[in-house]
């Protein structure tokens, strides 16, 4: 199993875009509409993010991402998707 750093770095660009929108309090449906993706695709990205973060809900995924950002461990993975980081 990859360590936490490897999991953070393995966030794909598509997953990063979805995660940024979730951090902005967008729903999966809103994220799908904004990204021009199907809701099923967004849900797949969320499931992959949950597996990489060892979380089991969108709320816990967002809390994990906020904790990682606060600790300075997630900026590199999301920098191109969220220039405000």
PyMOL Python script that loads the backbone (N, CA, C, O; Angstrom):
from pymol import cmd

cmd.read_pdbstr("""\
ATOM      1  N   UNK A   1       0.846  -1.186   0.000  1.00  0.00           N
ATOM      2  CA  UNK A   1       0.000   0.000   0.000  1.00  0.00           C
ATOM      3  C   UNK A   1       0.882   1.237   0.000  1.00  0.00           C
ATOM      4  O   UNK A   1       1.804   1.326   0.810  1.00  0.00           O
ATOM      5  N   UNK A   2       0.623   2.201  -0.892  1.00  0.00           N
ATOM      6  CA  UNK A   2       1.458   3.398  -0.935  1.00  0.00           C
ATOM      7  C   UNK A   2       1.312   4.221   0.340  1.00  0.00           C
ATOM      8  O   UNK A   2       0.256   4.222   0.974  1.00  0.00           O
ATOM      9  N   UNK A   3       2.386   4.922   0.708  1.00  0.00           N
ATOM     10  CA  UNK A   3       2.296   5.771   1.888  1.00  0.00           C
ATOM     11  C   UNK A   3       1.431   6.990   1.571  1.00  0.00           C
ATOM     12  O   UNK A   3       1.030   7.192   0.425  1.00  0.00           O
ATOM     13  N   UNK A   4       1.140   7.817   2.613  1.00  0.00           N
ATOM     14  CA  UNK A   4       0.240   8.960   2.448  1.00  0.00           C
ATOM     15  C   UNK A   4       0.757   9.933   1.404  1.00  0.00           C
ATOM     16  O   UNK A   4      -0.028  10.476   0.627  1.00  0.00           O
ATOM     17  N   UNK A   5       2.063  10.163   1.369  1.00  0.00           N
ATOM     18  CA  UNK A   5       2.631  11.104   0.394  1.00  0.00           C
ATOM     19  C   UNK A   5       2.409  10.600  -1.031  1.00  0.00           C
ATOM     20  O   UNK A   5       2.041  11.375  -1.914  1.00  0.00           O
ATOM     21  N   UNK A   6       2.625   9.341  -1.251  1.00  0.00           N
ATOM     22  CA  UNK A   6       2.429   8.776  -2.590  1.00  0.00           C
ATOM     23  C   UNK A   6       0.961   8.866  -2.996  1.00  0.00           C
ATOM     24  O   UNK A   6       0.659   9.152  -4.154  1.00  0.00           O
ATOM     25  N   UNK A   7       0.051   8.629  -2.063  1.00  0.00           N
ATOM     26  CA  UNK A   7      -1.378   8.729  -2.380  1.00  0.00           C
ATOM     27  C   UNK A   7      -1.740  10.158  -2.757  1.00  0.00           C
ATOM     28  O   UNK A   7      -2.475  10.371  -3.721  1.00  0.00           O
ATOM     29  N   UNK A   8      -1.233  11.150  -2.009  1.00  0.00           N
ATOM     30  CA  UNK A   8      -1.522  12.551  -2.323  1.00  0.00           C
ATOM     31  C   UNK A   8      -0.991  12.903  -3.712  1.00  0.00           C
ATOM     32  O   UNK A   8      -1.666  13.571  -4.495  1.00  0.00           O
ATOM     33  N   UNK A   9       0.202  12.454  -4.001  1.00  0.00           N
ATOM     34  CA  UNK A   9       0.809  12.774  -5.287  1.00  0.00           C
ATOM     35  C   UNK A   9       0.132  12.028  -6.430  1.00  0.00           C
ATOM     36  O   UNK A   9       0.269  12.421  -7.589  1.00  0.00           O
ATOM     37  N   UNK A  10      -0.590  10.968  -6.125  1.00  0.00           N
ATOM     38  CA  UNK A  10      -1.227  10.205  -7.187  1.00  0.00           C
ATOM     39  C   UNK A  10      -2.608  10.736  -7.536  1.00  0.00           C
ATOM     40  O   UNK A  10      -3.327  10.115  -8.318  1.00  0.00           O
ATOM     41  N   UNK A  11      -2.992  11.880  -6.964  1.00  0.00           N
ATOM     42  CA  UNK A  11      -4.260  12.488  -7.334  1.00  0.00           C
ATOM     43  C   UNK A  11      -4.140  12.960  -8.780  1.00  0.00           C
ATOM     44  O   UNK A  11      -3.254  13.743  -9.121  1.00  0.00           O
ATOM     45  N   UNK A  12      -5.042  12.473  -9.615  1.00  0.00           N
ATOM     46  CA  UNK A  12      -4.996  12.835 -11.032  1.00  0.00           C
ATOM     47  C   UNK A  12      -5.506  14.258 -11.231  1.00  0.00           C
ATOM     48  O   UNK A  12      -6.176  14.806 -10.356  1.00  0.00           O
ATOM     49  N   UNK A  13      -5.194  14.855 -12.372  1.00  0.00           N
ATOM     50  CA  UNK A  13      -5.726  16.196 -12.640  1.00  0.00           C
ATOM     51  C   UNK A  13      -7.257  16.248 -12.566  1.00  0.00           C
ATOM     52  O   UNK A  13      -7.817  17.205 -12.031  1.00  0.00           O
ATOM     53  N   UNK A  14      -7.922  15.246 -13.089  1.00  0.00           N
ATOM     54  CA  UNK A  14      -9.390  15.223 -13.051  1.00  0.00           C
ATOM     55  C   UNK A  14      -9.892  15.122 -11.613  1.00  0.00           C
ATOM     56  O   UNK A  14     -10.844  15.806 -11.238  1.00  0.00           O
ATOM     57  N   UNK A  15      -9.258  14.274 -10.809  1.00  0.00           N
ATOM     58  CA  UNK A  15      -9.637  14.159  -9.403  1.00  0.00           C
ATOM     59  C   UNK A  15      -9.364  15.474  -8.675  1.00  0.00           C
ATOM     60  O   UNK A  15     -10.143  15.889  -7.817  1.00  0.00           O
ATOM     61  N   UNK A  16      -8.270  16.114  -9.016  1.00  0.00           N
ATOM     62  CA  UNK A  16      -7.938  17.390  -8.399  1.00  0.00           C
ATOM     63  C   UNK A  16      -8.993  18.449  -8.678  1.00  0.00           C
ATOM     64  O   UNK A  16      -9.369  19.207  -7.784  1.00  0.00           O
ATOM     65  N   UNK A  17      -9.470  18.504  -9.915  1.00  0.00           N
ATOM     66  CA  UNK A  17     -10.511  19.477 -10.255  1.00  0.00           C
ATOM     67  C   UNK A  17     -11.781  19.207  -9.464  1.00  0.00           C
ATOM     68  O   UNK A  17     -12.417  20.141  -8.975  1.00  0.00           O
ATOM     69  N   UNK A  18     -12.155  17.949  -9.333  1.00  0.00           N
ATOM     70  CA  UNK A  18     -13.348  17.600  -8.553  1.00  0.00           C
ATOM     71  C   UNK A  18     -13.135  17.958  -7.084  1.00  0.00           C
ATOM     72  O   UNK A  18     -14.025  18.522  -6.448  1.00  0.00           O
ATOM     73  N   UNK A  19     -11.976  17.639  -6.548  1.00  0.00           N
ATOM     74  CA  UNK A  19     -11.701  17.920  -5.143  1.00  0.00           C
ATOM     75  C   UNK A  19     -11.746  19.417  -4.863  1.00  0.00           C
ATOM     76  O   UNK A  19     -12.276  19.837  -3.834  1.00  0.00           O
ATOM     77  N   UNK A  20     -11.202  20.217  -5.755  1.00  0.00           N
ATOM     78  CA  UNK A  20     -11.246  21.671  -5.569  1.00  0.00           C
ATOM     79  C   UNK A  20     -12.689  22.156  -5.507  1.00  0.00           C
ATOM     80  O   UNK A  20     -13.025  22.994  -4.671  1.00  0.00           O
ATOM     81  N   UNK A  21     -13.537  21.640  -6.379  1.00  0.00           N
ATOM     82  CA  UNK A  21     -14.940  22.052  -6.355  1.00  0.00           C
ATOM     83  C   UNK A  21     -15.636  21.589  -5.082  1.00  0.00           C
ATOM     84  O   UNK A  21     -16.476  22.311  -4.546  1.00  0.00           O
ATOM     85  N   UNK A  22     -15.304  20.406  -4.592  1.00  0.00           N
ATOM     86  CA  UNK A  22     -15.875  19.951  -3.323  1.00  0.00           C
ATOM     87  C   UNK A  22     -15.414  20.850  -2.177  1.00  0.00           C
ATOM     88  O   UNK A  22     -16.190  21.162  -1.273  1.00  0.00           O
ATOM     89  N   UNK A  23     -14.152  21.263  -2.223  1.00  0.00           N
ATOM     90  CA  UNK A  23     -13.638  22.178  -1.207  1.00  0.00           C
ATOM     91  C   UNK A  23     -14.344  23.535  -1.267  1.00  0.00           C
ATOM     92  O   UNK A  23     -14.434  24.236  -0.259  1.00  0.00           O
ATOM     93  N   UNK A  24     -14.836  23.895  -2.429  1.00  0.00           N
ATOM     94  CA  UNK A  24     -15.597  25.133  -2.596  1.00  0.00           C
ATOM     95  C   UNK A  24     -17.078  24.930  -2.272  1.00  0.00           C
ATOM     96  O   UNK A  24     -17.911  25.788  -2.565  1.00  0.00           O
ATOM     97  N   UNK A  25     -17.388  23.806  -1.677  1.00  0.00           N
ATOM     98  CA  UNK A  25     -18.746  23.458  -1.231  1.00  0.00           C
ATOM     99  C   UNK A  25     -19.723  23.237  -2.376  1.00  0.00           C
ATOM    100  O   UNK A  25     -20.918  23.503  -2.243  1.00  0.00           O
ATOM    101  N   UNK A  26     -19.220  22.759  -3.478  1.00  0.00           N
ATOM    102  CA  UNK A  26     -20.086  22.397  -4.598  1.00  0.00           C
ATOM    103  C   UNK A  26     -20.550  20.962  -4.415  1.00  0.00           C
ATOM    104  O   UNK A  26     -19.817  20.132  -3.878  1.00  0.00           O
ATOM    105  N   UNK A  27     -21.740  20.674  -4.852  1.00  0.00           N
ATOM    106  CA  UNK A  27     -22.248  19.305  -4.802  1.00  0.00           C
ATOM    107  C   UNK A  27     -21.645  18.521  -5.962  1.00  0.00           C
ATOM    108  O   UNK A  27     -21.155  19.113  -6.924  1.00  0.00           O
ATOM    109  N   UNK A  28     -21.678  17.199  -5.876  1.00  0.00           N
ATOM    110  CA  UNK A  28     -21.214  16.400  -7.017  1.00  0.00           C
ATOM    111  C   UNK A  28     -21.965  16.750  -8.306  1.00  0.00           C
ATOM    112  O   UNK A  28     -21.368  16.779  -9.382  1.00  0.00           O
ATOM    113  N   UNK A  29     -23.252  17.011  -8.201  1.00  0.00           N
ATOM    114  CA  UNK A  29     -24.047  17.375  -9.381  1.00  0.00           C
ATOM    115  C   UNK A  29     -23.564  18.709  -9.960  1.00  0.00           C
ATOM    116  O   UNK A  29     -23.424  18.847 -11.175  1.00  0.00           O
ATOM    117  N   UNK A  30     -23.312  19.689  -9.086  1.00  0.00           N
ATOM    118  CA  UNK A  30     -22.800  20.987  -9.549  1.00  0.00           C
ATOM    119  C   UNK A  30     -21.414  20.842 -10.167  1.00  0.00           C
ATOM    120  O   UNK A  30     -21.108  21.469 -11.181  1.00  0.00           O
ATOM    121  N   UNK A  31     -20.576  20.005  -9.546  1.00  0.00           N
ATOM    122  CA  UNK A  31     -19.229  19.775 -10.074  1.00  0.00           C
ATOM    123  C   UNK A  31     -19.308  19.151 -11.462  1.00  0.00           C
ATOM    124  O   UNK A  31     -18.558  19.529 -12.362  1.00  0.00           O
ATOM    125  N   UNK A  32     -20.208  18.207 -11.630  1.00  0.00           N
ATOM    126  CA  UNK A  32     -20.370  17.569 -12.939  1.00  0.00           C
ATOM    127  C   UNK A  32     -20.781  18.590 -13.987  1.00  0.00           C
ATOM    128  O   UNK A  32     -20.240  18.602 -15.093  1.00  0.00           O
ATOM    129  N   UNK A  33     -21.730  19.442 -13.644  1.00  0.00           N
ATOM    130  CA  UNK A  33     -22.197  20.452 -14.592  1.00  0.00           C
ATOM    131  C   UNK A  33     -21.074  21.430 -14.932  1.00  0.00           C
ATOM    132  O   UNK A  33     -20.882  21.777 -16.097  1.00  0.00           O
ATOM    133  N   UNK A  34     -20.341  21.867 -13.925  1.00  0.00           N
ATOM    134  CA  UNK A  34     -19.275  22.839 -14.171  1.00  0.00           C
ATOM    135  C   UNK A  34     -18.137  22.259 -15.002  1.00  0.00           C
ATOM    136  O   UNK A  34     -17.554  22.951 -15.836  1.00  0.00           O
ATOM    137  N   UNK A  35     -17.825  20.981 -14.768  1.00  0.00           N
ATOM    138  CA  UNK A  35     -16.717  20.349 -15.479  1.00  0.00           C
ATOM    139  C   UNK A  35     -17.134  19.719 -16.801  1.00  0.00           C
ATOM    140  O   UNK A  35     -16.286  19.260 -17.566  1.00  0.00           O
ATOM    141  N   UNK A  36     -18.424  19.694 -17.073  1.00  0.00           N
ATOM    142  CA  UNK A  36     -18.904  19.085 -18.307  1.00  0.00           C
ATOM    143  C   UNK A  36     -18.780  17.573 -18.297  1.00  0.00           C
ATOM    144  O   UNK A  36     -18.564  16.948 -19.334  1.00  0.00           O
ATOM    145  N   UNK A  37     -18.921  16.993 -17.110  1.00  0.00           N
ATOM    146  CA  UNK A  37     -18.814  15.540 -16.946  1.00  0.00           C
ATOM    147  C   UNK A  37     -20.156  14.980 -16.520  1.00  0.00           C
ATOM    148  O   UNK A  37     -21.037  15.718 -16.078  1.00  0.00           O
ATOM    149  N   UNK A  38     -20.307  13.681 -16.655  1.00  0.00           N
ATOM    150  CA  UNK A  38     -21.516  13.057 -16.136  1.00  0.00           C
ATOM    151  C   UNK A  38     -21.395  12.950 -14.620  1.00  0.00           C
ATOM    152  O   UNK A  38     -20.293  12.934 -14.071  1.00  0.00           O
ATOM    153  N   UNK A  39     -22.525  12.877 -13.963  1.00  0.00           N
ATOM    154  CA  UNK A  39     -22.531  12.702 -12.516  1.00  0.00           C
ATOM    155  C   UNK A  39     -21.835  11.396 -12.140  1.00  0.00           C
ATOM    156  O   UNK A  39     -21.150  11.330 -11.120  1.00  0.00           O
ATOM    157  N   UNK A  40     -22.005  10.373 -12.946  1.00  0.00           N
ATOM    158  CA  UNK A  40     -21.354   9.082 -12.676  1.00  0.00           C
ATOM    159  C   UNK A  40     -19.836   9.214 -12.702  1.00  0.00           C
ATOM    160  O   UNK A  40     -19.147   8.607 -11.882  1.00  0.00           O
ATOM    161  N   UNK A  41     -19.311  10.001 -13.633  1.00  0.00           N
ATOM    162  CA  UNK A  41     -17.858  10.204 -13.704  1.00  0.00           C
ATOM    163  C   UNK A  41     -17.361  10.936 -12.473  1.00  0.00           C
ATOM    164  O   UNK A  41     -16.333  10.565 -11.907  1.00  0.00           O
ATOM    165  N   UNK A  42     -18.070  11.968 -12.052  1.00  0.00           N
ATOM    166  CA  UNK A  42     -17.676  12.707 -10.851  1.00  0.00           C
ATOM    167  C   UNK A  42     -17.717  11.782  -9.638  1.00  0.00           C
ATOM    168  O   UNK A  42     -16.817  11.820  -8.799  1.00  0.00           O
ATOM    169  N   UNK A  43     -18.745  10.962  -9.542  1.00  0.00           N
ATOM    170  CA  UNK A  43     -18.830  10.024  -8.414  1.00  0.00           C
ATOM    171  C   UNK A  43     -17.665   9.031  -8.439  1.00  0.00           C
ATOM    172  O   UNK A  43     -17.158   8.647  -7.385  1.00  0.00           O
ATOM    173  N   UNK A  44     -17.247   8.621  -9.610  1.00  0.00           N
ATOM    174  CA  UNK A  44     -16.088   7.730  -9.724  1.00  0.00           C
ATOM    175  C   UNK A  44     -14.829   8.436  -9.220  1.00  0.00           C
ATOM    176  O   UNK A  44     -14.044   7.845  -8.477  1.00  0.00           O
ATOM    177  N   UNK A  45     -14.633   9.683  -9.615  1.00  0.00           N
ATOM    178  CA  UNK A  45     -13.480  10.439  -9.132  1.00  0.00           C
ATOM    179  C   UNK A  45     -13.528  10.561  -7.604  1.00  0.00           C
ATOM    180  O   UNK A  45     -12.503  10.436  -6.934  1.00  0.00           O
ATOM    181  N   UNK A  46     -14.715  10.802  -7.065  1.00  0.00           N
ATOM    182  CA  UNK A  46     -14.864  10.918  -5.605  1.00  0.00           C
ATOM    183  C   UNK A  46     -14.514   9.590  -4.936  1.00  0.00           C
ATOM    184  O   UNK A  46     -13.831   9.577  -3.912  1.00  0.00           O
ATOM    185  N   UNK A  47     -14.971   8.485  -5.497  1.00  0.00           N
ATOM    186  CA  UNK A  47     -14.640   7.171  -4.923  1.00  0.00           C
ATOM    187  C   UNK A  47     -13.134   6.934  -4.936  1.00  0.00           C
ATOM    188  O   UNK A  47     -12.587   6.397  -3.973  1.00  0.00           O
ATOM    189  N   UNK A  48     -12.460   7.326  -6.011  1.00  0.00           N
ATOM    190  CA  UNK A  48     -11.003   7.177  -6.076  1.00  0.00           C
ATOM    191  C   UNK A  48     -10.321   8.062  -5.037  1.00  0.00           C
ATOM    192  O   UNK A  48      -9.369   7.637  -4.382  1.00  0.00           O
ATOM    193  N   UNK A  49     -10.812   9.297  -4.888  1.00  0.00           N
ATOM    194  CA  UNK A  49     -10.255  10.198  -3.882  1.00  0.00           C
ATOM    195  C   UNK A  49     -10.461   9.642  -2.477  1.00  0.00           C
ATOM    196  O   UNK A  49      -9.573   9.729  -1.629  1.00  0.00           O
ATOM    197  N   UNK A  50     -11.635   9.071  -2.241  1.00  0.00           N
ATOM    198  CA  UNK A  50     -11.907   8.480  -0.923  1.00  0.00           C
ATOM    199  C   UNK A  50     -10.982   7.304  -0.650  1.00  0.00           C
ATOM    200  O   UNK A  50     -10.519   7.125   0.476  1.00  0.00           O
ATOM    201  N   UNK A  51     -10.714   6.515  -1.656  1.00  0.00           N
ATOM    202  CA  UNK A  51      -9.794   5.387  -1.469  1.00  0.00           C
ATOM    203  C   UNK A  51      -8.388   5.897  -1.166  1.00  0.00           C
ATOM    204  O   UNK A  51      -7.700   5.350  -0.304  1.00  0.00           O
ATOM    205  N   UNK A  52      -7.963   6.938  -1.869  1.00  0.00           N
ATOM    206  CA  UNK A  52      -6.621   7.484  -1.667  1.00  0.00           C
ATOM    207  C   UNK A  52      -6.478   8.182  -0.321  1.00  0.00           C
ATOM    208  O   UNK A  52      -5.385   8.230   0.243  1.00  0.00           O
ATOM    209  N   UNK A  53      -7.581   8.723   0.195  1.00  0.00           N
ATOM    210  CA  UNK A  53      -7.536   9.440   1.470  1.00  0.00           C
ATOM    211  C   UNK A  53      -8.023   8.593   2.635  1.00  0.00           C
ATOM    212  O   UNK A  53      -8.016   9.044   3.780  1.00  0.00           O
ATOM    213  N   UNK A  54      -8.442   7.380   2.349  1.00  0.00           N
ATOM    214  CA  UNK A  54      -8.975   6.476   3.372  1.00  0.00           C
ATOM    215  C   UNK A  54     -10.166   7.104   4.097  1.00  0.00           C
ATOM    216  O   UNK A  54     -10.266   7.044   5.322  1.00  0.00           O
ATOM    217  N   UNK A  55     -11.070   7.709   3.314  1.00  0.00           N
ATOM    218  CA  UNK A  55     -12.293   8.290   3.858  1.00  0.00           C
ATOM    219  C   UNK A  55     -13.486   7.558   3.256  1.00  0.00           C
ATOM    220  O   UNK A  55     -13.354   6.811   2.286  1.00  0.00           O
ATOM    221  N   UNK A  56     -14.666   7.791   3.859  1.00  0.00           N
ATOM    222  CA  UNK A  56     -15.833   7.028   3.412  1.00  0.00           C
ATOM    223  C   UNK A  56     -17.053   7.889   3.105  1.00  0.00           C
ATOM    224  O   UNK A  56     -18.135   7.363   2.840  1.00  0.00           O
ATOM    225  N   UNK A  57     -16.885   9.196   3.140  1.00  0.00           N
ATOM    226  CA  UNK A  57     -17.972  10.101   2.789  1.00  0.00           C
ATOM    227  C   UNK A  57     -17.373  11.360   2.183  1.00  0.00           C
ATOM    228  O   UNK A  57     -16.180  11.627   2.324  1.00  0.00           O
ATOM    229  N   UNK A  58     -18.212  12.122   1.511  1.00  0.00           N
ATOM    230  CA  UNK A  58     -17.725  13.371   0.933  1.00  0.00           C
ATOM    231  C   UNK A  58     -17.312  14.325   2.048  1.00  0.00           C
ATOM    232  O   UNK A  58     -16.301  15.018   1.931  1.00  0.00           O
ATOM    233  N   UNK A  59     -18.085  14.364   3.122  1.00  0.00           N
ATOM    234  CA  UNK A  59     -17.745  15.253   4.240  1.00  0.00           C
ATOM    235  C   UNK A  59     -16.376  14.903   4.816  1.00  0.00           C
ATOM    236  O   UNK A  59     -15.567  15.796   5.071  1.00  0.00           O
ATOM    237  N   UNK A  60     -16.111  13.625   5.020  1.00  0.00           N
ATOM    238  CA  UNK A  60     -14.811  13.239   5.572  1.00  0.00           C
ATOM    239  C   UNK A  60     -13.689  13.473   4.556  1.00  0.00           C
ATOM    240  O   UNK A  60     -12.562  13.775   4.947  1.00  0.00           O
ATOM    241  N   UNK A  61     -13.979  13.340   3.269  1.00  0.00           N
ATOM    242  CA  UNK A  61     -12.996  13.639   2.231  1.00  0.00           C
ATOM    243  C   UNK A  61     -12.625  15.119   2.268  1.00  0.00           C
ATOM    244  O   UNK A  61     -11.447  15.469   2.202  1.00  0.00           O
ATOM    245  N   UNK A  62     -13.624  15.982   2.374  1.00  0.00           N
ATOM    246  CA  UNK A  62     -13.372  17.424   2.428  1.00  0.00           C
ATOM    247  C   UNK A  62     -12.581  17.779   3.686  1.00  0.00           C
ATOM    248  O   UNK A  62     -11.651  18.583   3.625  1.00  0.00           O
ATOM    249  N   UNK A  63     -12.941  17.189   4.819  1.00  0.00           N
ATOM    250  CA  UNK A  63     -12.186  17.446   6.051  1.00  0.00           C
ATOM    251  C   UNK A  63     -10.745  16.977   5.909  1.00  0.00           C
ATOM    252  O   UNK A  63      -9.825  17.673   6.338  1.00  0.00           O
ATOM    253  N   UNK A  64     -10.536  15.807   5.311  1.00  0.00           N
ATOM    254  CA  UNK A  64      -9.179  15.312   5.079  1.00  0.00           C
ATOM    255  C   UNK A  64      -8.405  16.295   4.213  1.00  0.00           C
ATOM    256  O   UNK A  64      -7.266  16.643   4.522  1.00  0.00           O
ATOM    257  N   UNK A  65      -9.036  16.743   3.117  1.00  0.00           N
ATOM    258  CA  UNK A  65      -8.352  17.656   2.197  1.00  0.00           C
ATOM    259  C   UNK A  65      -8.009  18.964   2.898  1.00  0.00           C
ATOM    260  O   UNK A  65      -6.922  19.503   2.688  1.00  0.00           O
ATOM    261  N   UNK A  66      -8.898  19.478   3.713  1.00  0.00           N
ATOM    262  CA  UNK A  66      -8.613  20.712   4.455  1.00  0.00           C
ATOM    263  C   UNK A  66      -7.461  20.507   5.425  1.00  0.00           C
ATOM    264  O   UNK A  66      -6.585  21.363   5.544  1.00  0.00           O
ATOM    265  N   UNK A  67      -7.460  19.379   6.116  1.00  0.00           N
ATOM    266  CA  UNK A  67      -6.353  19.074   7.037  1.00  0.00           C
ATOM    267  C   UNK A  67      -5.039  18.978   6.278  1.00  0.00           C
ATOM    268  O   UNK A  67      -4.019  19.500   6.728  1.00  0.00           O
ATOM    269  N   UNK A  68      -5.059  18.315   5.133  1.00  0.00           N
ATOM    270  CA  UNK A  68      -3.846  18.162   4.329  1.00  0.00           C
ATOM    271  C   UNK A  68      -3.363  19.515   3.807  1.00  0.00           C
ATOM    272  O   UNK A  68      -2.162  19.784   3.779  1.00  0.00           O
ATOM    273  N   UNK A  69      -4.297  20.353   3.397  1.00  0.00           N
ATOM    274  CA  UNK A  69      -3.927  21.681   2.922  1.00  0.00           C
ATOM    275  C   UNK A  69      -3.339  22.522   4.053  1.00  0.00           C
ATOM    276  O   UNK A  69      -2.331  23.204   3.868  1.00  0.00           O
ATOM    277  N   UNK A  70      -3.968  22.470   5.214  1.00  0.00           N
ATOM    278  CA  UNK A  70      -3.479  23.223   6.373  1.00  0.00           C
ATOM    279  C   UNK A  70      -2.073  22.796   6.742  1.00  0.00           C
ATOM    280  O   UNK A  70      -1.243  23.629   7.107  1.00  0.00           O
ATOM    281  N   UNK A  71      -1.803  21.516   6.651  1.00  0.00           N
ATOM    282  CA  UNK A  71      -0.482  20.984   6.998  1.00  0.00           C
ATOM    283  C   UNK A  71       0.521  21.176   5.854  1.00  0.00           C
ATOM    284  O   UNK A  71       1.699  20.850   5.999  1.00  0.00           O
ATOM    285  N   UNK A  72       0.058  21.702   4.727  1.00  0.00           N
ATOM    286  CA  UNK A  72       0.954  21.954   3.602  1.00  0.00           C
ATOM    287  C   UNK A  72       1.317  20.724   2.801  1.00  0.00           C
ATOM    288  O   UNK A  72       2.333  20.706   2.106  1.00  0.00           O
ATOM    289  N   UNK A  73       0.489  19.694   2.895  1.00  0.00           N
ATOM    290  CA  UNK A  73       0.832  18.444   2.220  1.00  0.00           C
ATOM    291  C   UNK A  73       0.081  18.204   0.920  1.00  0.00           C
ATOM    292  O   UNK A  73       0.376  17.241   0.212  1.00  0.00           O
ATOM    293  N   UNK A  74      -0.875  19.051   0.590  1.00  0.00           N
ATOM    294  CA  UNK A  74      -1.693  18.775  -0.592  1.00  0.00           C
ATOM    295  C   UNK A  74      -1.567  19.857  -1.661  1.00  0.00           C
ATOM    296  O   UNK A  74      -2.052  19.674  -2.777  1.00  0.00           O
ATOM    297  N   UNK A  75      -0.931  20.969  -1.343  1.00  0.00           N
ATOM    298  CA  UNK A  75      -0.845  22.067  -2.294  1.00  0.00           C
ATOM    299  C   UNK A  75      -0.255  21.646  -3.631  1.00  0.00           C
ATOM    300  O   UNK A  75      -0.780  22.003  -4.685  1.00  0.00           O
ATOM    301  N   UNK A  76       0.823  20.895  -3.592  1.00  0.00           N
ATOM    302  CA  UNK A  76       1.492  20.500  -4.833  1.00  0.00           C
ATOM    303  C   UNK A  76       0.554  19.725  -5.749  1.00  0.00           C
ATOM    304  O   UNK A  76       0.552  19.940  -6.961  1.00  0.00           O
ATOM    305  N   UNK A  77      -0.233  18.835  -5.186  1.00  0.00           N
ATOM    306  CA  UNK A  77      -1.135  18.014  -5.994  1.00  0.00           C
ATOM    307  C   UNK A  77      -2.275  18.838  -6.593  1.00  0.00           C
ATOM    308  O   UNK A  77      -2.794  18.490  -7.654  1.00  0.00           O
ATOM    309  N   UNK A  78      -2.672  19.930  -5.922  1.00  0.00           N
ATOM    310  CA  UNK A  78      -3.819  20.707  -6.384  1.00  0.00           C
ATOM    311  C   UNK A  78      -3.447  22.059  -6.980  1.00  0.00           C
ATOM    312  O   UNK A  78      -4.329  22.758  -7.480  1.00  0.00           O
ATOM    313  N   UNK A  79      -2.215  22.441  -6.946  1.00  0.00           N
ATOM    314  CA  UNK A  79      -1.802  23.790  -7.326  1.00  0.00           C
ATOM    315  C   UNK A  79      -2.323  24.224  -8.689  1.00  0.00           C
ATOM    316  O   UNK A  79      -2.781  25.358  -8.832  1.00  0.00           O
ATOM    317  N   UNK A  80      -2.266  23.374  -9.668  1.00  0.00           N
ATOM    318  CA  UNK A  80      -2.701  23.776 -11.003  1.00  0.00           C
ATOM    319  C   UNK A  80      -4.212  23.884 -11.117  1.00  0.00           C
ATOM    320  O   UNK A  80      -4.717  24.488 -12.063  1.00  0.00           O
ATOM    321  N   UNK A  81      -4.944  23.306 -10.164  1.00  0.00           N
ATOM    322  CA  UNK A  81      -6.403  23.315 -10.224  1.00  0.00           C
ATOM    323  C   UNK A  81      -7.002  24.388  -9.344  1.00  0.00           C
ATOM    324  O   UNK A  81      -8.173  24.734  -9.503  1.00  0.00           O
ATOM    325  N   UNK A  82      -6.221  24.923  -8.417  1.00  0.00           N
ATOM    326  CA  UNK A  82      -6.720  25.918  -7.486  1.00  0.00           C
ATOM    327  C   UNK A  82      -5.620  26.939  -7.218  1.00  0.00           C
ATOM    328  O   UNK A  82      -4.893  26.817  -6.232  1.00  0.00           O
ATOM    329  N   UNK A  83      -5.489  27.925  -8.065  1.00  0.00           N
ATOM    330  CA  UNK A  83      -4.406  28.881  -7.895  1.00  0.00           C
ATOM    331  C   UNK A  83      -4.479  29.673  -6.605  1.00  0.00           C
ATOM    332  O   UNK A  83      -3.503  30.322  -6.229  1.00  0.00           O
ATOM    333  N   UNK A  84      -5.615  29.636  -5.915  1.00  0.00           N
ATOM    334  CA  UNK A  84      -5.765  30.346  -4.646  1.00  0.00           C
ATOM    335  C   UNK A  84      -5.102  29.625  -3.499  1.00  0.00           C
ATOM    336  O   UNK A  84      -5.062  30.161  -2.392  1.00  0.00           O
ATOM    337  N   UNK A  85      -4.576  28.424  -3.717  1.00  0.00           N
ATOM    338  CA  UNK A  85      -3.924  27.685  -2.637  1.00  0.00           C
ATOM    339  C   UNK A  85      -2.564  28.271  -2.318  1.00  0.00           C
ATOM    340  O   UNK A  85      -1.870  27.774  -1.432  1.00  0.00           O
TER     341      UNK A  85
END
""", "prot")
cmd.dss("prot")
cmd.show_as("cartoon", "prot")
cmd.util.cbc("prot")
cmd.orient("prot")
